[in-house]
Amino acid sequence: MTRSLLGIISATILFLFSPPPASALGGSAATIAAVYGSSTTVCSIAANQAIQQIQCWRDGQLLPPILPTVSFDYLAGGRDTLCAVRSGGLSLLCWNTSFDPKRIYNTSSAPLTSLAIGDTQICALRNTTSAAAICWRGNTVPPAQFPDRFRMISSGLRFSCGVAETSGRVVCWGDSSSSIQSDFANFSMFSIHVGGNHACGIDVSGIVICRGSNDNGQLDIPTNTSADYRDLALGANHTCAIRRSNGSVVCWGGNGEFSSSITNGTSFESIVAGLNITCGLTRRNFSVICWGAGWPSPAANELPLQKTLPGPCVETPCSCGEYPDYQTLCVGNGHICAPCEAIPLNPPPSPSPPSSSPSRGLRRGLLAFAIVGSIGGFAGICSVIYCLWRSGACFGKKKVHNSVQPTITNSAAAQQSSSNPPSRSSTLRRQASILMRRQRSGTSSKHADKAEEFLFSDLAEATHNFAAENKIGAGSFGVVYRGKLPNGREVAIKRSESVPKAKKFQEKENAFESEISFLSRLHHKHLVRLVGYCEEREERLLVYDFMKNGALYDHLHSKTNVEKSSSVVNSWRVRIKISLDAARGVEYLHSYAVPPIIHRDIKSSNILLDANWTARVSDFGLSLMGPEDDRDYRPMKAAGTVGYIDPEYYGLNVLTAKSDVYGFGVVLLELLTGKRAIFKNGEDGGAPTSVVDYAVPAIKAGEVGRVLDRRVEAAEVNELEAVELVAYTAMHCVHLEGKDRPSMTDIVANLERALALCEDSHGSISSATISIVSD
């Protein structure tokens, strides 16, 4: 309940500061798009359907729906290019004139909130704390030095512009962008729209301002009406706007070829522009009408498309009201928010304001301020309740992991916080770390109060004198045997190998000490539990709970697991559940153990499955306590298993928690592909290949299905969505540099979402946010 409440508060705040829909050349955050070039294509997102699919019209005929089982939020069109943001903003797909799909963005943490295409350049806004915008194609990128977030963006034929969220400043990039930016330097803008060589926008007082080239009259705003517009659409050399008063469209420029008379009597919800056409969504019946110099007909034609959504169906609250009848338009899948208009910041007084006057805007501004303040106070109260509910977690008590993850912040925020001065809580944690290290400096008698001590004779009897038939595996410490204690309890007994050399003995002794020191104080349902130990003469043995279903490695790579029906693990849902269990175990080590622990040997053979197929992380013989400050911890030498070792750790001896993330990423790729971490590629052997080199290129190309394990039944729509999310999470985990990898908390959030998708009724992505930034 608390988690849901906090999620609603976060979503509300995000929405209040979300960018307004805009309709520049090619469209931006719109539900209709005009594609120009070799042919004119108009597409929209269909309403009154459970799945918000894309429908298109070209050359006088309807085209088959694009990816009819997938829901989309926004569309944008450019030169022979159509792009769409999937519901929830987690993925951006683009198509050429043959409608061959290409995924150019896929994330699990930074959903897209706006989309714009200008000619061939594609730009979007991301829901992150600091990133302004991200662009693909073309030769221009947003200014990296710009520190503020953008409220909205727009792309034209030669350049792109954005409006700063807090200051209203216009920032542009690309050819001729500096002059346009200078032209808007003295204005605080609410929106900006880019055309061919000109740009127009609505300032914070609701006035339309146009700057740039006027060779076709595209800057000649009709006299005395510049405050009467609420939406703009710019083509190569024309400008159109929607009147606030009655929703009709007025156009200017284009050498007089854009007559407004052809749409007289029609009210529009929104408009978009192509190179030399304009299309609008009618208010009457949500049909699409197009006209202009480049349109095949001299009249405005209503396209034979199904009813089009006036905005995306979302779950977030609406700050400016909702569209009527949204329940029918969205078929119960969320609601549609009405677009926000420009709100004056410092309006002049007006004794009797009309409906669109500045003082009305002031009242709306005060209302928005009151809403934000109320939400802030409400969030504060909920935070106090949350702290009390967590038994004083906010008042100095140790953080306890309950396997239910909170809302995740993004990696950029985490990196920013790492540069701040250490907090009181982090200082106390470091002091606790030092104290615990000192407590471990004594003799082996320290084990007495941490785990049960067994006699060697009892353990030998439990395993029938360590009979070969009871051998079930091996770890970094030694060989593992199945045994039964006198009370009937089944256990796994790990016995160190005979090591006559002093150096080898010391290594085994260190592993023995490490397992006891860590596992005796760690209690989590996704970590293998230590029952006890034996320390007699040269013998070192560890006793664990018995994991009936063995190691994940054996289920994935055993020669007996060939047929589809031979293992419970040959199910996408089960594999994702196992990965989530293991991720929660590693997350506990990194984020909830005090001091934190780095496992150093995450691999599929160290993920064990109990009788209920619950996964648990095992083998802490190589584990180390994390650093006591934010600096990298540098051990004497790298340790781990070939194929799973973090390349950064192996090459530079730099160990951080992100080294475990790399190993876990390899495990995810094993689960997806069924391949070993290192395998021979080819029917007749071939050269050794890593699963990273095998799978990552296909994932980047959007061809996950090409590398999936064929032993698992083909994924259904919702399962395919989940598998793709796991694949992109794995891809981020195995980045060469640790700073580019997600945290285990991020990974847990992604896998929770993937598992939920497996059980969802249809394949659309909701608007929940998660946190891995994609390049």
Buried (B, 14 or more C-beta within 10 A) or exposed (E): EBEEBBBBBBBBBBBBBBBBBBBBBBBBBBBBBBBBBEEBBBBBBBBBBBBBBBBBBBEEEEBEBBBEBBBBBBBBBBBBBBBBBBBBBBBBBBBBBEBEBEBBBBBBBBBBBBBBBBBBBBBBBBBBBEBBBBBBBBEBBBBEEBEBBBBBBBBBBBBBBBBBBEEBBBBBBBBBBEEBBEBBEEBBBBBBBBBBBBBBBBBBBBBBBBBBBBEBBBBEBBEEEBBBBBBBBBBBBBBBBBBBEEBBBBBBBBEEBBBBEBBEEBBBBBBBBBBBBBBBBBBEEBBBBBBBBBBEEEEBBEBEBBBBBBBBBBBBBBBBEBBEEBEEBBBEBBBBBBBBBBBBBEBEEEEEBEEBBBBBBBBBBEEBEEBBEEBEEBBEEBBEEBBEEBEEBEEEEEEEBEBEBEBBBBBBBBEEEEEEEEEEEBEEBBEBBEEBEEEEEEEEEBBEEBBEEBEBEBBBBBBBEBEEEBBBBEBBBBBBBBBBBEEEEBBBBBBBEEBEEEEEBEBBBEBBBBBBBBBBBBEBBBBBBBBBBBBEEEEBBBBBBBBEBBBBBBBBBEEEBEEEEEBEBBBBBBBBBBBBBBBBBBBBBBBBBBBBBBBBBBBBBBBBBBEEBBBBBBBBBBBBBBBBEEEBBEBEEBBBBEBBBBBBBBEEBBBBBBBBBBBBBBBBBBBBBBBBBBBEEEEEEEEEBBBBEBBBEBBBEBEBEEBBBEBBEEBEBBBBBBBBBBBBBBBBBBBEEBEBBBBBBBBBBBBBBBBBBBEBEBBBBBBBBBBBBBE
